[in-house]
Amino acid sequence: MPLPRILRERVEAVPRVTERRLSEEQKNILVPIRIENRGTQPATGTGPARWHIVVDLIDSVGEVLSRTETPLPQLVMPGRSVPAALVVPAPRLPGQYRMVLRVVPVDGKVVAPFPYDVVEATVAVSVGRTGMPATVSQTVQDLLADAHRLHRLPDDYQDVTTGWFARAKRWLKRKILNNFKIAYVDVLSRRQSAFNDRVLAVLTELAERCAALEQAWEQQTRTPPGQSPATNNPTPAKRTVV
């Protein structure tokens, strides 16, 4: 007799960085992550069984300043991982902050009838005062953050017809254009949004590699002659199971 299959939900948001340094002028924080599905069921960001990435921005005294929810960018099968990026509003005042990331079902009673684990990851955020020149990596991060806000195309349409015979005109447009909208316009919009997701994920990865090279170059130029630059081995992002 075969053993019953153990069903479990566990989706993690693994940051690709451990720290983000910002200037006071920056309005958004761009955080590259990988979404890993360590459970036994597929995870998606749409439909009734959708999952969201929740990010809490916490100050030095432990107060939650903001909370951002982002749906999963695509379907993640069990045992697979996909790249993604999060855009979080930056703090307004200089200081030390931290972001706590987790992936949760929208409604635990409906979405996840099986046991599920919530894994938290932490990214440190340091906001400096104005007057410091922006680095190339900071400029690229700002541009990518703006692109992430605009990359998703709308896949719905609300008819705003008014005036004489508005009800009849809305009915006529639904009869004539609804099939074209569903079969072509909506499909094209979703495919273009998915393509934008992939392109931005690649650009974000390239930006992180360039930022690492920039940091290594600055460290090497600051090293006195005759001394070897110290190796910088970043510690992995802290993750805890709640």
One Martini backbone bead per residue (centre of mass of N, CA, C, O) as a GRO file, in nm:
protein
  242
    1MET     BB    1   0.092   0.038   0.026
    2PRO     BB    2   0.087   0.355  -0.027
    3LEU     BB    3   0.192   0.641   0.082
    4PRO     BB    4   0.095   0.928   0.184
    5ARG     BB    5   0.091   1.245   0.082
    6ILE     BB    6   0.269   1.526   0.170
    7LEU     BB    7   0.130   1.841   0.235
    8ARG     BB    8   0.299   2.157   0.150
    9GLU     BB    9   0.355   2.504   0.225
   10ARG     BB   10   0.651   2.678   0.069
   11VAL     BB   11   0.744   3.019   0.034
   12GLU     BB   12   1.030   3.208  -0.076
   13ALA     BB   13   1.217   3.516  -0.013
   14VAL     BB   14   1.534   3.568  -0.163
   15PRO     BB   15   1.778   3.771  -0.123
   16ARG     BB   16   2.058   3.917  -0.312
   17VAL     BB   17   2.080   4.107  -0.063
   18THR     BB   18   2.184   4.264   0.262
   19GLU     BB   19   2.206   4.569   0.143
   20ARG     BB   20   2.092   4.920   0.148
   21ARG     BB   21   2.209   5.225  -0.006
   22LEU     BB   22   2.098   5.558   0.050
   23SER     BB   23   1.958   5.849  -0.035
   24GLU     BB   24   1.741   6.108   0.038
   25GLU     BB   25   1.627   6.129  -0.268
   26GLN     BB   26   1.528   5.855  -0.265
   27LYS     BB   27   1.205   5.685  -0.316
   28ASN     BB   28   1.323   5.393  -0.379
   29ILE     BB   29   1.346   5.033  -0.337
   30LEU     BB   30   1.558   4.790  -0.481
   31VAL     BB   31   1.485   4.428  -0.468
   32PRO     BB   32   1.646   4.145  -0.528
   33ILE     BB   33   1.502   3.820  -0.597
   34ARG     BB   34   1.406   3.483  -0.497
   35ILE     BB   35   1.160   3.243  -0.575
   36GLU     BB   36   1.086   2.969  -0.357
   37ASN     BB   37   0.958   2.635  -0.393
   38ARG     BB   38   0.926   2.406  -0.102
   39GLY     BB   39   0.680   2.263  -0.181
   40THR     BB   40   0.389   2.068  -0.328
   41GLN     BB   41   0.272   2.335  -0.458
   42PRO     BB   42   0.171   2.560  -0.652
   43ALA     BB   43   0.255   2.909  -0.719
   44THR     BB   44   0.057   3.213  -0.729
   45GLY     BB   45  -0.065   3.561  -0.815
   46THR     BB   46  -0.342   3.436  -0.910
   47GLY     BB   47  -0.640   3.405  -0.803
   48PRO     BB   48  -0.759   3.232  -0.525
   49ALA     BB   49  -0.444   3.097  -0.498
   50ARG     BB   50  -0.280   3.342  -0.388
   51TRP     BB   51   0.037   3.515  -0.360
   52HIS     BB   52   0.229   3.728  -0.139
   53ILE     BB   53   0.463   3.988  -0.104
   54VAL     BB   54   0.583   4.093   0.210
   55VAL     BB   55   0.684   4.430   0.322
   56ASP     BB   56   0.862   4.550   0.602
   57LEU     BB   57   0.927   4.871   0.735
   58ILE     BB   58   1.183   4.920   0.982
   59ASP     BB   59   1.300   5.068   1.244
   60SER     BB   60   1.518   5.099   1.519
   61VAL     BB   61   1.250   5.055   1.729
   62GLY     BB   62   1.025   4.859   1.563
   63GLU     BB   63   0.863   5.027   1.363
   64VAL     BB   64   0.612   5.022   1.128
   65LEU     BB   65   0.604   5.220   0.837
   66SER     BB   66   0.554   4.992   0.610
   67ARG     BB   67   0.342   4.812   0.362
   68THR     BB   68   0.410   4.567   0.102
   69GLU     BB   69   0.224   4.427  -0.175
   70THR     BB   70   0.314   4.145  -0.394
   71PRO     BB   71   0.267   3.958  -0.645
   72LEU     BB   72   0.340   3.703  -0.809
   73PRO     BB   73   0.478   3.705  -1.131
   74GLN     BB   74   0.456   3.380  -1.131
   75LEU     BB   75   0.471   3.058  -1.179
   76VAL     BB   76   0.561   2.818  -0.912
   77MET     BB   77   0.708   2.534  -0.890
   78PRO     BB   78   0.804   2.270  -0.740
   79GLY     BB   79   1.153   2.320  -0.692
   80ARG     BB   80   1.145   2.614  -0.788
   81SER     BB   81   1.283   2.924  -0.938
   82VAL     BB   82   1.248   3.289  -0.949
   83PRO     BB   83   1.292   3.595  -1.059
   84ALA     BB   84   1.288   3.919  -0.883
   85ALA     BB   85   1.133   4.243  -0.793
   86LEU     BB   86   1.128   4.510  -0.553
   87VAL     BB   87   0.920   4.795  -0.460
   88VAL     BB   88   1.006   5.033  -0.206
   89PRO     BB   89   0.949   5.272  -0.004
   90ALA     BB   90   1.137   5.515   0.114
   91PRO     BB   91   1.270   5.673   0.351
   92ARG     BB   92   1.276   6.014   0.464
   93LEU     BB   93   1.491   5.953   0.680
   94PRO     BB   94   1.772   5.926   0.821
   95GLY     BB   95   1.910   5.589   0.872
   96GLN     BB   96   1.817   5.283   1.027
   97TYR     BB   97   1.700   4.989   0.859
   98ARG     BB   98   1.444   4.730   0.784
   99MET     BB   99   1.360   4.443   0.590
  100VAL     BB  100   1.069   4.227   0.581
  101LEU     BB  101   1.033   3.912   0.425
  102ARG     BB  102   0.733   3.751   0.280
  103VAL     BB  103   0.527   3.462   0.198
  104VAL     BB  104   0.171   3.476   0.150
  105PRO     BB  105  -0.141   3.410   0.175
  106VAL     BB  106  -0.422   3.584   0.140
  107ASP     BB  107  -0.597   3.321   0.249
  108GLY     BB  108  -0.544   3.069   0.464
  109LYS     BB  109  -0.829   2.919   0.461
  110VAL     BB  110  -0.849   2.901   0.135
  111VAL     BB  111  -0.560   2.862   0.004
  112ALA     BB  112  -0.426   2.692   0.271
  113PRO     BB  113  -0.521   2.383   0.380
  114PHE     BB  114  -0.235   2.336   0.422
  115PRO     BB  115   0.050   2.333   0.555
  116TYR     BB  116   0.245   2.634   0.639
  117ASP     BB  117   0.532   2.835   0.587
  118VAL     BB  118   0.698   3.123   0.730
  119VAL     BB  119   0.958   3.305   0.574
  120GLU     BB  120   1.207   3.523   0.688
  121ALA     BB  121   1.367   3.819   0.559
  122THR     BB  122   1.663   4.035   0.581
  123VAL     BB  123   1.718   4.391   0.507
  124ALA     BB  124   1.934   4.641   0.507
  125VAL     BB  125   1.894   5.003   0.572
  126SER     BB  126   2.069   5.298   0.443
  127VAL     BB  127   2.031   5.649   0.514
  128GLY     BB  128   2.152   5.934   0.379
  129ARG     BB  129   2.251   6.233   0.323
  130THR     BB  130   2.275   6.498   0.158
  131GLY     BB  131   2.547   6.570  -0.096
  132MET     BB  132   2.599   6.307  -0.218
  133PRO     BB  133   2.708   6.143  -0.474
  134ALA     BB  134   2.582   5.957  -0.715
  135THR     BB  135   2.592   5.655  -0.820
  136VAL     BB  136   2.551   5.439  -1.070
  137SER     BB  137   2.378   5.231  -0.912
  138GLN     BB  138   2.166   5.433  -0.806
  139THR     BB  139   2.067   5.530  -1.080
  140VAL     BB  140   1.977   5.252  -1.184
  141GLN     BB  141   1.777   5.190  -0.955
  142ASP     BB  142   1.585   5.422  -1.015
  143LEU     BB  143   1.512   5.337  -1.305
  144LEU     BB  144   1.408   5.051  -1.232
  145ALA     BB  145   1.185   5.140  -1.039
  146ASP     BB  146   1.023   5.293  -1.254
  147ALA     BB  147   0.985   5.048  -1.443
  148HIS     BB  148   0.827   4.869  -1.237
  149ARG     BB  149   0.575   5.063  -1.220
  150LEU     BB  150   0.525   5.036  -1.565
  151HIS     BB  151   0.531   4.728  -1.682
  152ARG     BB  152   0.225   4.684  -1.628
  153LEU     BB  153  -0.043   4.601  -1.804
  154PRO     BB  154  -0.360   4.633  -1.873
  155ASP     BB  155  -0.640   4.366  -1.852
  156ASP     BB  156  -0.862   4.595  -1.852
  157TYR     BB  157  -1.202   4.739  -1.906
  158GLN     BB  158  -1.377   5.054  -1.874
  159ASP     BB  159  -1.675   5.173  -1.952
  160VAL     BB  160  -1.749   5.544  -2.017
  161THR     BB  161  -2.018   5.572  -2.135
  162THR     BB  162  -2.218   5.856  -2.222
  163GLY     BB  163  -2.531   5.974  -2.252
  164TRP     BB  164  -2.699   5.904  -2.507
  165PHE     BB  165  -2.753   5.575  -2.515
  166ALA     BB  166  -2.536   5.430  -2.330
  167ARG     BB  167  -2.640   5.144  -2.288
  168ALA     BB  168  -2.656   5.069  -2.590
  169LYS     BB  169  -2.357   5.126  -2.659
  170ARG     BB  170  -2.232   4.922  -2.465
  171TRP     BB  171  -2.372   4.673  -2.583
  172LEU     BB  172  -2.261   4.701  -2.873
  173LYS     BB  173  -1.956   4.687  -2.801
  174ARG     BB  174  -1.964   4.407  -2.672
  175LYS     BB  175  -2.064   4.255  -2.926
  176ILE     BB  176  -1.824   4.349  -3.121
  177LEU     BB  177  -1.543   4.364  -2.910
  178ASN     BB  178  -1.513   4.134  -2.698
  179ASN     BB  179  -1.362   3.909  -2.851
  180PHE     BB  180  -1.117   4.081  -2.926
  181LYS     BB  181  -1.034   4.151  -2.637
  182ILE     BB  182  -0.996   3.859  -2.523
  183ALA     BB  183  -0.823   3.723  -2.771
  184TYR     BB  184  -0.606   3.981  -2.789
  185VAL     BB  185  -0.563   4.221  -2.592
  186ASP     BB  186  -0.532   4.065  -2.323
  187VAL     BB  187  -0.312   3.870  -2.417
  188LEU     BB  188  -0.105   4.084  -2.500
  189SER     BB  189  -0.081   4.220  -2.225
  190ARG     BB  190   0.018   3.972  -2.062
  191ARG     BB  191   0.268   3.909  -2.238
  192GLN     BB  192   0.407   4.184  -2.206
  193SER     BB  193   0.432   4.170  -1.898
  194ALA     BB  194   0.602   3.911  -1.890
  195PHE     BB  195   0.835   4.025  -2.058
  196ASN     BB  196   0.901   4.258  -1.867
  197ASP     BB  197   0.977   4.084  -1.628
  198ARG     BB  198   1.224   3.945  -1.758
  199VAL     BB  199   1.386   4.195  -1.836
  200LEU     BB  200   1.404   4.321  -1.548
  201ALA     BB  201   1.548   4.081  -1.418
  202VAL     BB  202   1.804   4.102  -1.591
  203LEU     BB  203   1.874   4.400  -1.529
  204THR     BB  204   1.897   4.363  -1.224
  205GLU     BB  205   2.128   4.160  -1.231
  206LEU     BB  206   2.329   4.342  -1.383
  207ALA     BB  207   2.327   4.572  -1.173
  208GLU     BB  208   2.444   4.402  -0.939
  209ARG     BB  209   2.711   4.332  -1.076
  210CYS     BB  210   2.803   4.624  -1.122
  211ALA     BB  211   2.799   4.705  -0.821
  212ALA     BB  212   3.016   4.501  -0.735
  213LEU     BB  213   3.239   4.616  -0.918
  214GLU     BB  214   3.233   4.903  -0.804
  215GLN     BB  215   3.307   4.826  -0.514
  216ALA     BB  216   3.575   4.685  -0.579
  217TRP     BB  217   3.712   4.930  -0.711
  218GLU     BB  218   3.695   5.122  -0.467
  219GLN     BB  219   3.856   4.938  -0.278
  220GLN     BB  220   4.116   4.928  -0.450
  221THR     BB  221   4.172   5.242  -0.460
  222ARG     BB  222   4.189   5.262  -0.131
  223THR     BB  223   4.434   5.092  -0.138
  224PRO     BB  224   4.733   5.076  -0.047
  225PRO     BB  225   5.034   5.036  -0.142
  226GLY     BB  226   5.121   4.687  -0.093
  227GLN     BB  227   4.817   4.610  -0.051
  228SER     BB  228   4.567   4.394  -0.011
  229PRO     BB  229   4.253   4.353  -0.062
  230ALA     BB  230   3.984   4.293   0.107
  231THR     BB  231   3.766   4.061   0.152
  232ASN     BB  232   3.417   4.036   0.044
  233ASN     BB  233   3.188   3.846   0.248
  234PRO     BB  234   2.875   3.816   0.234
  235THR     BB  235   2.619   3.765   0.421
  236PRO     BB  236   2.350   3.609   0.446
  237ALA     BB  237   2.036   3.634   0.462
  238LYS     BB  238   1.812   3.651   0.703
  239ARG     BB  239   1.635   3.353   0.814
  240THR     BB  240   1.303   3.280   0.931
  241VAL     BB  241   1.080   3.063   1.100
  242VAL     BB  242   0.732   3.106   1.190
   0.00000   0.00000   0.00000
